[in-house]
Every structure is written in C-alpha cells, then in structure tokens.
Amino acid sequence: MKVKKLHFANLQIITCSAEETRELGKTVGRVLFPGAIILLIGELGTGKTVFAGGVASGLGVATPVTSPSFTLLNVHQGRLAFYHFDLYRLDSEQDLLEIGLDELLTADGVCLVEWADKFPDFFTEPALRVKITAEGPDRRRFYFAAGGDDYAAIMAELETGG
C-alpha cells in the first residue's frame, strides 16, 4: 500500500488487491466514533462495498456486508451501529428523507453512504469523503478528504499506517 499526502486534510492511498482495500477500510473502522459519516464516491466495480466491509470489520461487525443496492439500507451491529446506505437507485432528496437517511446521519452509529455524490447538497455535515478510482483489475486509488477535526484524526491514523 502506498500513502501520499496531498495537502492538509487530504490523503491519497493506493491499494493493489481487494484484501488491501478491505484492510484499509478496517483501519478506518477501528477509529470511527459515534455519529461518524463516511461518504463514498466511485463508479461501479471500484470497491466501495469491499471498503465498506472492511469498515464494518473494524467496527467489530460479525455479519456479512453486502451491497444494499436493492434494499437501500443494511444495518449491522458492532461496537457501534453501522448503517450502510446505497443511493444508486434513488432519484431525489425526497427519497433520502423517505428512507430516514436524515435521521440516521444524526444518530450515534456510523453512517456509510455509497453513491453520496448523487446528492452533493444533501450532505452538509462534517464527514469523511472517500473517492475511489480503479486503475487496473485490482489497483485502486483512494482520495480521502476530512471535513472536520474528528475526521482529520482518522486521516492522521491512515498516514501512520494504522
């Protein structure tokens, strides 16, 4: 895994396998706090759900993490509740309200939202933004942006190798 700091509160990490992607997510999950929000951005097949599974593992979730594409939300329990959203099939901010996303963003669990870029104006809270791009069959580039001091602490953990 290669780590490169771009500038304050931004970090870039490259993984070279699904296992490294999962481990990266696990490192993030271990340092998450009540009310944490992770916003994932990336095309189909870039590893969003693999990363989410790692985050869940870092939170101590024992149940399998699958993409909530058709259910929109999967809830898992670890040391904190883990709310895993997939917004791919939603079309409006009203849809977000109908599934209760606004309420869970202020809950004491962790919200991880795949396809968050579909609704950029909806997510105004401090959050950890993670953009994933594919650079080959197994190679992924992660762009992390911290939206607040709590999230900058997560980035510091990633910089030191977790």
N, C-alpha and C positions, 0 to 999 in steps of 0.2 A: 504494500500500500504506500503510495507517495502522497505526501502532505505539502501543500504550498499555501502560504498566507498571502492573500491578495492585498488587503488593507484592513484597517481597524474594523472589527466585527464582521469580516468576510473571510471565508476559508474555502479552499478547493482541495478535494481529496479524490484520488483515483483508486478504484478497486479493479482487480483483474479476475475475479470469479464471483459466483453467486455467494459462496461461503464468505468471502471478504466483505461483500455487500451486507450480508446478514450480521457479521461481526461488527461492522461499522454501526449498524442500527442498534445492536446490543449495547455498544458503548454509550450511545445516546440514551437509550432506555434506562441504563443504570443511574444516570444523573438527573433524570427528569423529576419534576416536583409537582405537587398538586396544582391543577389549573394550567399546566403546560399545554401549549398548542404547537403542533408541527404541521406546516403547510407544504405538501409535496406537489411538485410540478415535474412533468415528464411525459413523453409520448408513450403510446402503448408498447409494452415489452422492455421498458428501460429498467425495471427492477423496483418499482415503487412498492409492490406487495412483498417482495423479498426483504427490502429495507424495513417495512412495517413489521414483518415477522421478527426481525432482529430487535426492533424497539420493544415489541411485546415480550420477547425473551428476556431482555434487560430489565423489564418491569416485573419479571417473575411469573408471567402468564404461562400456564401449562397446556392450554388448549391450542389446537392448530389455528393458525391465522391464514385465512383465505381472502381473496378479493371480495369485497361486498358490492360488486358491480350490480347485482340484481336485487339485493336486499337493502342497499344503500348504507346500512349501518350494521356493524357487528360489534357486540360488546363483550369484552373479556375481563376477567378479574385477576389481578396480580397484587403487588403491594399497593397499587392504585388501580382504579377502574380505567380500562383502556377502551376508548371509543374510536373505532376505526371506520371512517366515512369514505365513500367513493361517490364523487359528484358527476361522474362521466355521463350518466343518463339524465341528469337534471337540466332544466332549461331556464329557470328563473329563480330569482331570490325568494319569491313566494314559496317555491318548492323547498328551499332550505328551511324556511320557517315551519312548514308543514311537517318536516321530519324532526323538528326540535333541535336543529343544529345550534341556534342562537342560545338556547338554554344550556346545552352541554358545554358550550365554549366558556361558560362562567361557572361550571361545576368544579368539584375538587379532584376529578380524574384527569386523565391525559387525553386530549383530542388529537388524532392524526387524521388529516384530511387529504385524500388523493384527489387530483384534478382541481386544486384550490384556485388555479389561475383562471378558471371559467368565470369566477365571481370576484374579481380583484377588489371591488368596492365594498364587499361584504366583510372582509377580514381586515378590521382596523385595529384590533387588539395587538399588543406585543406578541410576537410569535417567532418561532424558528422556521425560516423559509429554506426549503431544500429543493433545488432544481437538479434533476438527474438527466444526463445525456448519455446515449450509447455511442461508444467509439470503436465497436467491434463486437464479435459474438459474446464475449464475456467481460470486456473492459467497460467500466462506467466512470463518468466524471460527475462528482457531486459538488455543487456550489451551495455553500451554507451562508446564510445572512441572518444575523442576530438582531431581533427587534426588541432590545431592552437588556438591562444588566444581567438578569437571570439567564438569558439566552447566551449572552457573551461568556458567561461562566461555562456553559456547555461547550462552546467553541474552544475555550481555553483547554478544557479536558481533551477534546479531539486533537488539538495541536500537540499536546504532550504524549499522544498515543494511547490515552485512556487506560 
